[in-house]
């Protein structure tokens, strides 16, 4: 048994017992970089939609809402503690005040696109909220683009779980392939966007 299997079993049981509230809680935890695989949470929720126990739109909204809640937690951790930490200890990990300024400038110019795209990229979607908070990105824009990106991603996973129904776990087992496909798609989109609008 892999280390992740007990976590998946917990997620499945928790959602089965708590429904939409469970989806919100688990997706909030996942969005704060805790080891909760959204590739298990949302497909299983989609399977419950297939069984008539949950509503698809409500499932997707719950997933997106949870993602925003978790992202906001990370955002505020970065906002209230990140700046002080970097200015005080950054030099020990080769992060200077100049790097800090670069991060701020990046989020001022490209924050919306970065937040939206990151929701489709593994690992990045868990971590990007911290630098967004450190850079003091506009909270309304941060929340909006996090919600939109999360809504789309949660919708895709829930729909796949609905289509695969009893075989929903195939998504979790092949999550690496799914992530790589989306990363490739995002890279191609960024290249196209840059060429067209540079």
N, CA, C and O of each residue as an XYZ file, in Angstrom:
792
protein
N       0.852     -1.202      0.000
C       0.000      0.000      0.000
C       0.885      1.249      0.000
O       1.820      1.347      0.794
N       0.592      2.197     -0.885
C       1.363      3.431     -0.954
C       0.955      4.358      0.185
O      -0.074      4.152      0.828
N       1.773      5.377      0.426
C       1.498      6.316      1.506
C       0.234      7.126      1.247
O      -0.420      7.573      2.189
N      -0.113      7.319     -0.027
C      -1.249      8.160     -0.373
C      -2.579      7.422     -0.265
O      -3.625      8.058     -0.129
N      -2.557      6.095     -0.324
C      -3.809      5.328     -0.321
C      -4.643      5.546      0.934
O      -5.857      5.717      0.816
N      -4.055      5.549      2.138
C      -4.875      5.823      3.329
C      -5.519      7.207      3.290
O      -6.631      7.395      3.784
N      -4.815      8.172      2.702
C      -5.368      9.524      2.589
C      -6.563      9.523      1.650
O      -7.578     10.164      1.922
N      -6.436      8.798      0.540
C      -7.539      8.703     -0.415
C      -8.745      8.034      0.227
O      -9.877      8.485      0.053
N      -8.502      6.957      0.968
C      -9.589      6.257      1.650
C     -10.280      7.179      2.650
O     -11.504      7.158      2.787
N      -9.488      7.982      3.342
C     -10.066      8.945      4.284
C     -10.940      9.960      3.552
O     -12.047     10.268      3.993
N     -10.436     10.479      2.429
C     -11.182     11.471      1.648
C     -12.517     10.908      1.175
O     -13.554     11.563      1.277
N     -12.474      9.688      0.658
C     -13.686      9.041      0.154
C     -14.704      8.874      1.276
O     -15.882      9.189      1.107
N     -14.247      8.380      2.416
C     -15.149      8.181      3.557
C     -15.688      9.519      4.055
O     -16.872      9.638      4.370
N     -14.821     10.520      4.124
C     -15.205     11.830      4.650
C     -16.257     12.488      3.768
O     -17.237     13.037      4.271
N     -16.056     12.434      2.458
C     -17.034     13.022      1.536
C     -18.347     12.257      1.600
O     -19.424     12.851      1.566
N     -18.250     10.926      1.694
C     -19.454     10.111      1.783
C     -20.293     10.455      3.000
O     -21.519     10.344      2.966
N     -19.633     10.874      4.082
C     -20.335     11.196      5.319
C     -20.792     12.649      5.386
O     -21.825     12.946      5.987
N     -20.037     13.547      4.779
C     -20.302     14.981      4.966
C     -20.766     15.719      3.713
O     -21.220     16.859      3.811
N     -20.664     15.099      2.541
C     -21.157     15.714      1.314
C     -20.419     16.982      0.920
O     -19.189     17.018      0.894
N     -21.191     18.030      0.612
C     -20.607     19.277      0.110
C     -19.643     19.912      1.111
O     -18.597     20.436      0.727
N     -19.996     19.863      2.385
C     -19.120     20.444      3.410
C     -17.765     19.745      3.406
O     -16.724     20.384      3.566
N     -17.789     18.431      3.222
C     -16.545     17.672      3.168
C     -15.688     18.065      1.980
O     -14.464     18.147      2.086
N     -16.338     18.307      0.843
C     -15.608     18.738     -0.357
C     -14.926     20.075     -0.102
O     -13.757     20.256     -0.442
N     -15.656     21.010      0.497
C     -15.091     22.330      0.797
C     -13.884     22.201      1.720
O     -12.835     22.793      1.468
N     -14.037     21.431      2.782
C     -12.959     21.281      3.767
C     -11.727     20.636      3.144
O     -10.610     21.119      3.329
N     -11.929     19.547      2.406
C     -10.792     18.834      1.813
C     -10.089     19.673      0.753
O      -8.860     19.672      0.676
N     -10.861     20.388     -0.063
C     -10.242     21.213     -1.097
C      -9.532     22.425     -0.490
O      -8.540     22.905     -1.038
N     -10.042     22.918      0.644
C      -9.350     24.004      1.341
C      -8.013     23.503      1.878
O      -6.998     24.193      1.784
N      -8.022     22.301      2.438
C      -6.779     21.704      2.941
C      -5.796     21.474      1.798
O      -4.603     21.747      1.931
N      -6.303     20.972      0.674
C      -5.454     20.708     -0.491
C      -4.819     21.989     -1.008
O      -3.670     21.987     -1.450
N      -5.563     23.071     -0.952
C      -5.088     24.339     -1.498
C      -4.043     25.004     -0.607
O      -3.367     25.940     -1.037
N      -3.904     24.528      0.632
C      -2.877     25.063      1.529
C      -1.632     24.188      1.517
O      -0.785     24.291      2.404
N      -1.523     23.326      0.507
C      -0.344     22.467      0.317
C      -0.317     21.262      1.245
O       0.716     20.603      1.359
N      -1.432     20.956      1.914
C      -1.506     19.717      2.686
C      -1.674     18.547      1.710
O      -2.199     18.736      0.613
N      -1.239     17.349      2.092
C      -1.254     16.209      1.155
C      -2.636     15.614      0.927
O      -2.874     14.440      1.210
N      -3.541     16.434      0.413
C      -4.885     15.975      0.049
C      -4.980     16.016     -1.471
O      -4.939     17.104     -2.044
N      -5.106     14.880     -2.144
C      -5.118     14.867     -3.613
C      -6.471     15.276     -4.187
O      -7.452     14.545     -4.053
N      -6.522     16.450     -4.828
C      -7.803     16.859     -5.422
C      -8.207     15.935     -6.553
O      -9.379     15.879     -6.927
N      -7.229     15.200     -7.104
C      -7.532     14.243     -8.160
C      -8.287     13.032     -7.626
O      -8.750     12.197     -8.403
N      -8.414     12.932     -6.305
C      -9.247     11.895     -5.700
C     -10.552     12.495     -5.195
O     -11.611     11.878     -5.312
N     -10.477     13.695     -4.634
C     -11.650     14.341     -4.049
C     -12.723     14.627     -5.093
O     -13.862     14.184     -4.948
N     -12.369     15.361     -6.141
C     -13.370     15.797     -7.109
C     -13.915     14.659     -7.984
O     -15.121     14.625     -8.225
N     -13.087     13.731     -8.468
C     -13.648     12.617     -9.241
C     -14.619     11.767     -8.419
O     -15.648     11.330     -8.936
N     -14.301     11.531     -7.148
C     -15.219     10.755     -6.312
C     -16.526     11.513     -6.118
O     -17.603     10.917     -6.112
N     -16.427     12.836     -5.960
C     -17.636     13.650     -5.851
C     -18.454     13.546     -7.136
O     -19.684     13.502     -7.096
N     -17.756     13.507     -8.289
C     -18.448     13.320     -9.564
C     -19.147     11.979     -9.636
O     -20.235     11.869    -10.201
N     -18.528     10.962     -9.068
C     -19.146      9.635     -9.008
C     -20.424      9.676     -8.172
O     -21.414      9.031     -8.517
N     -20.404     10.434     -7.072
C     -21.600     10.559     -6.239
C     -22.705     11.301     -6.981
O     -23.888     11.057     -6.743
N     -22.322     12.208     -7.881
C     -23.317     12.862     -8.741
C     -23.950     11.821     -9.648
O     -25.167     11.814     -9.833
N     -23.136     10.942    -10.214
C     -23.622      9.859    -11.077
C     -24.633      8.994    -10.331
O     -25.623      8.548    -10.912
N     -24.385      8.759     -9.051
C     -25.283      7.929     -8.249
C     -26.514      8.695     -7.775
O     -27.388      8.124     -7.124
N     -26.586      9.983     -8.098
C     -27.736     10.781     -7.719
C     -27.703     11.298     -6.296
O     -28.719     11.776     -5.791
N     -26.556     11.213     -5.638
C     -26.452     11.636     -4.242
C     -26.065     13.103     -4.101
O     -26.336     13.725     -3.074
N     -25.434     13.650     -5.131
C     -25.024     15.052     -5.103
C     -25.379     15.720     -6.424
O     -25.688     15.047     -7.408
N     -25.333     17.041     -6.439
C     -25.611     17.824     -7.640
C     -24.299     18.306     -8.252
O     -23.416     18.775     -7.533
N     -24.162     18.195     -9.577
C     -22.896     18.509    -10.231
C     -22.460     19.960    -10.004
O     -21.316     20.205     -9.623
N     -23.355     20.920    -10.231
C     -22.988     22.325    -10.067
C     -22.588     22.616     -8.627
O     -21.621     23.336     -8.378
N     -23.333     22.056     -7.684
C     -23.020     22.276     -6.274
C     -21.669     21.667     -5.910
O     -20.923     22.234     -5.111
N     -21.357     20.520     -6.493
C     -20.064     19.868     -6.260
C     -18.922     20.759     -6.751
O     -17.934     20.964     -6.046
N     -19.070     21.284     -7.967
C     -18.020     22.129     -8.548
C     -17.864     23.422     -7.749
O     -16.744     23.866     -7.492
N     -18.983     24.022     -7.360
C     -18.929     25.246     -6.555
C     -18.268     24.987     -5.201
O     -17.490     25.805     -4.711
N     -18.589     23.841     -4.608
C     -17.989     23.488     -3.319
C     -16.483     23.311     -3.464
O     -15.711     23.774     -2.624
N     -16.070     22.637     -4.540
C     -14.642     22.439     -4.780
C     -13.915     23.751     -4.995
O     -12.837     23.971     -4.444
N     -14.513     24.629     -5.804
C     -13.892     25.931     -6.081
C     -13.862     26.799     -4.830
O     -12.876     27.488     -4.568
N     -14.951     26.764     -4.055
C     -15.007     27.556     -2.821
C     -13.935     27.101     -1.836
O     -13.261     27.920     -1.212
N     -13.788     25.787     -1.706
C     -12.754     25.260     -0.823
C     -11.367     25.674     -1.266
O     -10.519     26.022     -0.444
N     -11.138     25.637     -2.569
C      -9.834     26.037     -3.108
C      -9.534     27.496     -2.800
O      -8.404     27.846     -2.456
N     -10.544     28.344     -2.923
C     -10.361     29.771     -2.636
C     -10.071     29.985     -1.152
O      -9.201     30.777     -0.793
N     -10.797     29.282     -0.299
C     -10.584     29.420      1.151
C      -9.146     29.049      1.520
O      -8.473     29.773      2.253
N      -8.691     27.909      1.001
C      -7.322     27.481      1.282
C      -6.293     28.433      0.715
O      -5.284     28.727      1.356
N      -6.552     28.918     -0.500
C      -5.624     29.853     -1.139
C      -5.549     31.168     -0.364
O      -4.474     31.755     -0.237
N      -6.685     31.627      0.151
C      -6.697     32.871      0.929
C      -5.904     32.717      2.227
O      -5.224     33.645      2.664
N      -6.001     31.540      2.831
C      -5.215     31.285      4.042
C      -3.725     31.432      3.738
O      -2.995     32.113      4.458
N      -3.288     30.783      2.661
C      -1.878     30.862      2.263
C      -1.496     32.289      1.877
O      -0.399     32.756      2.181
N      -2.425     32.974      1.198
C      -2.190     34.365      0.789
C      -1.893     35.240      2.010
O      -0.933     36.011      2.010
N      -2.720     35.117      3.043
C      -2.549     35.962      4.224
C      -1.327     35.568      5.048
O      -0.712     36.415      5.696
N      -0.976     34.285      5.024
C       0.270     33.870      5.673
C       1.444     34.574      4.996
O       2.341     35.098      5.657
N       1.417     34.573      3.655
C       2.464     35.258      2.907
C       2.449     36.756      3.139
O       3.500     37.385      3.258
N       1.260     37.324      3.204
C       1.139     38.776      3.355
C       1.642     39.264      4.710
O       2.361     40.260      4.786
N       1.266     38.564      5.779
C       1.585     39.049      7.120
C       2.913     38.537      7.678
O       3.488     39.143      8.582
N       3.394     37.424      7.137
C       4.624     36.856      7.680
C       5.740     36.717      6.650
O       6.920     36.695      7.001
N       5.360     36.622      5.372
C       6.354     36.376      4.335
C       7.350     37.499      4.154
O       8.552     37.255      4.048
N       6.862     38.728      4.116
C       7.738     39.889      3.900
C       8.785     39.977      5.019
O       9.978     40.134      4.756
N       8.322     39.875      6.261
C       9.236     39.958      7.405
C      10.272     38.846      7.361
O      11.456     39.070      7.613
N       9.809     37.642      7.038
C      10.711     36.485      6.993
C      11.791     36.667      5.934
O      12.971     36.431      6.191
N      11.375     37.091      4.738
C      12.331     37.238      3.636
C      13.340     38.345      3.920
O      14.538     38.168      3.698
N      12.859     39.488      4.412
C      13.772     40.595      4.683
C      14.744     40.267      5.818
O      15.860     40.785      5.860
N      14.308     39.403      6.734
C      15.151     39.074      7.881
C      16.074     37.892      7.612
O      17.247     37.905      7.986
N      15.519     36.855      6.950
C      16.293     35.624      6.771
C      16.587     35.286      5.312
O      17.287     34.315      5.026
N      16.057     36.082      4.396
C      16.202     35.771      2.978
C      17.633     35.615      2.517
O      17.929     34.791      1.653
N      18.522     36.409      3.096
C      19.923     36.350      2.654
C      20.555     34.987      2.924
O      21.517     34.597      2.262
N      20.007     34.270      3.897
C      20.566     32.955      4.215
C      20.159     31.898      3.194
O      20.797     30.851      3.089
N      19.105     32.171      2.448
C      18.671     31.234      1.399
C      18.774     31.896      0.023
O      18.073     31.535     -0.923
N      19.672     32.875     -0.049
C      20.020     33.551     -1.304
C      18.864     34.335     -1.915
O      18.800     34.500     -3.133
N      17.951     34.819     -1.074
C      16.874     35.693     -1.546
C      17.144     37.090     -1.011
O      17.122     37.315      0.199
N      17.396     38.013     -1.902
C      17.722     39.379     -1.507
C      16.497     40.284     -1.618
O      15.450     39.865     -2.110
N      16.636     41.513     -1.163
C      15.535     42.476     -1.276
C      15.233     42.774     -2.738
O      14.098     43.097     -3.091
N      16.252     42.665     -3.588
C      16.046     42.861     -5.024
C      15.122     41.782     -5.578
O      14.240     42.070     -6.387
N      15.324     40.532     -5.140
C      14.442     39.443     -5.565
C      13.010     39.716     -5.101
O      12.044     39.463     -5.820
N      12.904     40.233     -3.892
C      11.603     40.552     -3.328
C      10.883     41.578     -4.195
O       9.693     41.438     -4.475
N      11.605     42.600     -4.615
C      11.037     43.634     -5.484
C      10.617     43.045     -6.822
O       9.588     43.426     -7.381
N      11.414     42.118     -7.332
C      11.087     41.461     -8.605
C       9.776     40.697     -8.496
O       8.951     40.736     -9.409
N       9.584     40.001     -7.377
C       8.342     39.260     -7.148
C       7.156     40.213     -7.124
O       6.121     39.939     -7.732
N       7.305     41.325     -6.426
C       6.224     42.312     -6.357
C       5.873     42.842     -7.737
O       4.697     42.941     -8.089
N       6.892     43.184     -8.521
C       6.659     43.710     -9.868
C       5.984     42.677    -10.757
O       5.115     43.011    -11.563
N       6.391     41.409    -10.605
C       5.797     40.348    -11.416
C       4.303     40.233    -11.153
O       3.512     40.150    -12.093
N       3.909     40.228     -9.884
C       2.492     40.071     -9.565
C       1.685     41.317     -9.909
O       0.485     41.222    -10.165
N       2.321     42.478     -9.919
C       1.623     43.684    -10.342
C       1.318     43.646    -11.833
O       0.283     44.146    -12.273
N       2.219     43.051    -12.610
C       2.062     43.015    -14.063
C       1.330     41.765    -14.556
O       0.508     41.842    -15.469
N       1.630     40.622    -13.954
C       1.133     39.347    -14.488
C       0.383     38.505    -13.459
O       0.127     37.324    -13.690
N       0.032     39.109    -12.326
C      -0.589     38.355    -11.248
C      -1.839     37.595    -11.642
O      -2.001     36.429    -11.283
N      -2.730     38.256    -12.383
C      -3.995     37.620    -12.750
C      -3.767     36.366    -13.590
O      -4.339     35.311    -13.313
N      -2.927     36.489    -14.616
C      -2.662     35.334    -15.490
C      -1.966     34.217    -14.711
O      -2.286     33.040    -14.878
N      -1.014     34.596    -13.862
C      -0.258     33.597    -13.103
C      -1.165     32.816    -12.161
O      -1.060     31.593    -12.066
N      -2.046     33.513    -11.473
C      -2.953     32.851    -10.535
C      -3.908     31.921    -11.270
O      -4.135     30.791    -10.838
N      -4.465     32.395    -12.380
C      -5.408     31.573    -13.143
C      -4.737     30.318    -13.684
O      -5.236     29.209    -13.490
N      -3.616     30.489    -14.356
C      -2.929     29.357    -14.985
C      -2.422     28.366    -13.945
O      -2.415     27.159    -14.188
N      -2.000     28.866    -12.797
C      -1.418     27.988    -11.775
C      -2.401     26.949    -11.265
O      -1.987     25.895    -10.782
N      -3.701     27.227    -11.363
C      -4.690     26.272    -10.849
C      -4.683     24.964    -11.633
O      -5.239     23.965    -11.177
N      -4.057     24.964    -12.810
C      -4.010     23.755    -13.631
C      -2.660     23.041    -13.552
O      -2.467     22.001    -14.181
N      -1.733     23.597    -12.783
C      -0.373     23.058    -12.757
C      -0.073     22.453    -11.390
O      -0.168     23.145    -10.377
N       0.288     21.171    -11.346
C       0.588     20.528    -10.062
C       1.718     21.236     -9.334
O       2.624     21.794     -9.952
N       1.647     21.200     -8.012
C       2.622     21.818     -7.116
C       2.512     23.348     -7.148
O       2.384     23.985     -6.102
N       2.563     23.933     -8.349
C       2.490     25.395     -8.462
C       1.193     25.916     -7.863
O       1.194     26.938     -7.177
N       0.081     25.221     -8.116
C      -1.209     25.693     -7.611
C      -1.249     25.709     -6.078
O      -2.031     26.450     -5.481
N      -0.401     24.886     -5.446
C      -0.381     24.842     -3.988
C       0.486     25.941     -3.385
O       0.276     26.347     -2.242
N       1.452     26.417     -4.147
C       2.459     27.316     -3.596
C       2.313     28.777     -4.002
O       2.816     29.661     -3.309
N       1.632     29.044     -5.111
C       1.649     30.395     -5.669
C       0.953     31.426     -4.787
O       1.221     32.622     -4.904
N       0.063     30.976     -3.906
C      -0.652     31.924     -3.047
C       0.279     32.640     -2.080
O       0.039     33.793     -1.723
N       1.341     31.961     -1.653
C       2.286     32.581     -0.715
C       2.970     33.806     -1.330
O       2.914     34.886     -0.740
N       3.617     33.674     -2.500
C       4.240     34.862     -3.100
C       3.228     35.926     -3.500
O       3.548     37.115     -3.507
N       1.998     35.506     -3.835
C       0.964     36.496     -4.160
C       0.667     37.352     -2.937
O       0.478     38.564     -3.049
N       0.625     36.719     -1.769
C       0.410     37.457     -0.529
C       1.593     38.326     -0.177
O       1.425     39.467      0.254
N       2.803     37.791     -0.358
C       4.016     38.558     -0.081
C       4.061     39.818     -0.942
O       4.453     40.890     -0.483
N       3.648     39.661     -2.212
C       3.647     40.790     -3.144
C       2.450     41.710     -2.944
O       2.324     42.734     -3.614
N       1.559     41.330     -2.000
C       0.367     42.130     -1.698
C      -0.499     42.340     -2.939
O      -0.984     43.443     -3.192
N      -0.684     41.271     -3.704
C      -1.549     41.326     -4.880
C      -2.960     41.716     -4.463
O      -3.412     41.338     -3.382
N      -3.652     42.458     -5.296
C      -5.022     42.881     -5.009
C      -5.871     41.671     -4.638
O      -5.982     40.725     -5.418
N      -6.466     41.699     -3.456
C      -7.167     40.534     -2.917
C      -8.397     40.161     -3.748
O      -8.729     38.982     -3.871
N      -9.072     41.161     -4.317
C     -10.255     40.871     -5.124
C      -9.872     40.136     -6.402
O     -10.521     39.163     -6.787
N      -8.817     40.605     -7.055
C      -8.354     39.942     -8.273
C      -7.825     38.547     -7.955
O      -8.084     37.593     -8.689
N      -7.086     38.436     -6.861
C      -6.556     37.136     -6.458
C      -7.692     36.139     -6.242
O      -7.637     35.012     -6.734
N      -8.707     36.553     -5.513
C      -9.839     35.669     -5.214
C     -10.604     35.303     -6.478
O     -10.986     34.148     -6.663
N     -10.829     36.288     -7.352
C     -11.587     36.053     -8.578
C     -10.892     35.044     -9.481
O     -11.508     34.073     -9.921
N      -9.616     35.269     -9.756
C      -8.902     34.392    -10.682
C      -8.637     33.017    -10.076
O      -8.569     32.020    -10.795
N      -8.487     32.964     -8.762
C      -8.370     31.669     -8.096
C      -9.669     30.893     -8.239
O      -9.658     29.694     -8.514
N     -10.789     31.585     -8.050
C     -12.093     30.923     -8.147
C     -12.356     30.431     -9.564
O     -12.773     29.289     -9.759
N     -12.116     31.283    -10.549
C     -12.393     30.903    -11.943
C     -11.538     29.709    -12.357
O     -12.050     28.744    -12.925
N     -10.239     29.772    -12.074
C      -9.361     28.664    -12.425
C      -9.738     27.391    -11.698
O      -9.738     26.311    -12.290
N     -10.060     27.510    -10.410
C     -10.442     26.348     -9.609
C     -11.767     25.770    -10.082
O     -11.945     24.552    -10.102
N     -12.697     26.640    -10.462
C     -14.006     26.178    -10.935
C     -13.843     25.310    -12.179
O     -14.462     24.253    -12.294
N     -13.012     25.761    -13.098
C     -12.786     24.998    -14.331
C     -12.112     23.665    -14.024
O     -12.541     22.619    -14.512
N     -11.049     23.706    -13.208
C     -10.305     22.481    -12.890
C     -11.175     21.488    -12.118
O     -11.182     20.296    -12.427
N     -11.904     21.976    -11.120
C     -12.792     21.104    -10.351
C     -13.894     20.535    -11.237
O     -14.301     19.385    -11.077
N     -14.371     21.356    -12.174
C     -15.404     20.890    -13.096
C     -14.915     19.765    -13.979
O     -15.636     18.796    -14.217
N     -13.694     19.889    -14.465
C     -13.117     18.846    -15.317
C     -12.989     17.539    -14.545
O     -13.385     16.481    -15.035
N     -12.437     17.615    -13.337
C     -12.233     16.405    -12.541
C     -13.560     15.770    -12.133
O     -13.704     14.548    -12.178
N     -14.525     16.593    -11.737
C     -15.824     16.064    -11.332
C     -16.544     15.425    -12.518
O     -17.170     14.374    -12.379
N     -16.452     16.060    -13.676
C     -17.097     15.506    -14.867
C     -16.473     14.170    -15.262
O     -17.182     13.238    -15.641
N     -15.148     14.079    -15.173
C     -14.483     12.813    -15.482
C     -14.921     11.726    -14.510
O     -15.126     10.578    -14.905
N     -15.064     12.091    -13.238
C     -15.549     11.129    -12.255
C     -16.964     10.682    -12.556
O     -17.316      9.521    -12.345
N     -17.781     11.613    -13.052
C     -19.163     11.294    -13.427
C     -19.191     10.336    -14.614
O     -19.937      9.358    -14.613
N     -18.376     10.622    -15.624
C     -18.349      9.798    -16.833
C     -17.813      8.400    -16.536
O     -18.343      7.406    -17.032
N     -16.771      8.332    -15.731
C     -16.159      7.037    -15.413
C     -16.925      6.288    -14.333
O     -16.727      5.087    -14.147
N     -17.801      6.993    -13.618
C     -18.589      6.476    -12.495
C     -17.808      5.506    -11.607
O     -16.904      5.947    -10.896
N     -18.111      4.228    -11.616
C     -17.474      3.300    -10.679
C     -15.966      3.162    -10.900
O     -15.250      2.664    -10.031
N     -15.496      3.597    -12.046
C     -14.061      3.542    -12.335
C     -13.378      4.891    -12.108
O     -12.313      5.152    -12.667
N     -13.992      5.746    -11.289
C     -13.461      7.090    -11.048
C     -12.022      7.068    -10.550
O     -11.260      7.998    -10.814
N     -11.647      6.013     -9.830
C     -10.297      5.947     -9.248
C      -9.204      5.883    -10.304
O      -8.030      6.089     -9.998
N      -9.590      5.593    -11.565
C      -8.609      5.568    -12.653
C      -7.939      6.936    -12.784
O      -6.755      7.030    -13.108
N      -8.708      7.991    -12.529
C      -8.172      9.351    -12.638
C      -7.050      9.556    -11.638
O      -5.982     10.065    -11.976
N      -7.307      9.151    -10.400
C      -6.288      9.312     -9.353
C      -5.051      8.487     -9.665
O      -3.926      8.920     -9.415
N      -5.266      7.281    -10.219
C      -4.141      6.401    -10.532
C      -3.298      6.949    -11.677
O      -2.104      6.665    -11.766
N      -3.919      7.732    -12.549
C      -3.213      8.280    -13.707
C      -3.092      9.793    -13.636
O      -2.969     10.469    -14.658
N      -3.129     10.314    -12.421
C      -3.122     11.765    -12.256
C      -1.880     12.414    -12.856
O      -1.940     13.546    -13.336
N      -0.751     11.700    -12.831
C       0.475     12.256    -13.407
C       0.311     12.550    -14.876
O       0.734     13.601    -15.357
N      -0.307     11.616    -15.604
C      -0.535     11.803    -17.035
C      -1.452     12.998    -17.268
O      -1.203     13.823    -18.147
N      -2.513     13.081    -16.472
C      -3.472     14.182    -16.613
C      -2.801     15.521    -16.349
O      -3.025     16.490    -17.074
N      -1.982     15.572    -15.315
C      -1.273     16.811    -14.995
C      -0.329     17.218    -16.117
O      -0.258     18.393    -16.477
N       0.397     16.249    -16.673
C       1.345     16.561    -17.742
C       0.624     17.081    -18.983
O       1.121     17.976    -19.666
N      -0.539     16.522    -19.271
C      -1.316     16.984    -20.419
C      -1.704     18.447    -20.233
O      -1.591     19.249    -21.160
N      -2.163     18.789    -19.029
C      -2.574     20.163    -18.770
C      -1.386     21.116    -18.748
O      -1.486     22.246    -19.224
N      -0.267     20.667    -18.199
C       0.932     21.504    -18.200
C       1.351     21.811    -19.628
O       1.685     22.951    -19.951
N       1.334     20.783    -20.493
C       1.684     20.975    -21.896
C       0.724     21.955    -22.554
O       1.138     22.837    -23.307
N      -0.572     21.789    -22.259
C      -1.564     22.687    -22.828
C      -1.355     24.128    -22.390
O      -1.472     25.051    -23.196
N      -1.047     24.317    -21.116
C      -0.807     25.660    -20.586
C       0.427     26.283    -21.224
O       0.416     27.462    -21.577
N       1.494     25.496    -21.374
C       2.724     25.992    -21.995
C       2.457     26.442    -23.426
O       2.906     27.511    -23.840
N       1.723     25.625    -24.181
C       1.399     25.975    -25.562
C       0.559     27.243    -25.623
O       0.753     28.084    -26.500
N      -0.381     27.375    -24.682
C      -1.223     28.568    -24.645
C      -0.389     29.810    -24.350
O      -0.574     30.848    -24.985
N       0.529     29.709    -23.389
C       1.381     30.842    -23.026
C       2.244     31.259    -24.207
O       2.418     32.451    -24.461
N       2.789     30.278    -24.932
C       3.604     30.577    -26.109
C       2.773     31.293    -27.163
O       3.204     32.294    -27.735
N       1.573     30.769    -27.415
C       0.675     31.392    -28.401
C       0.311     32.811    -27.976
O       0.316     33.734    -28.791
N      -0.006     32.978    -26.691
C      -0.397     34.290    -26.177
C       0.745     35.285    -26.334
O       0.526     36.432    -26.722
N       1.958     34.846    -26.032
C       3.125     35.725    -26.109
C       3.385     36.150    -27.550
O       3.652     37.321    -27.821
N       3.306     35.185    -28.476
C       3.563     35.482    -29.886
C       2.511     36.440    -30.447
O       2.826     37.346    -31.218
N       1.269     36.225    -30.050
C       0.165     37.008    -30.608
C       0.099     38.419    -30.029
O      -0.267     39.361    -30.731
N       0.450     38.568    -28.758
C       0.234     39.864    -28.107
C       1.513     40.550    -27.638
O       1.449     41.553    -26.927
N       2.676     40.024    -28.027
C       3.922     40.648    -27.570
C       4.091     42.041    -28.185
O       5.082     42.720    -27.916
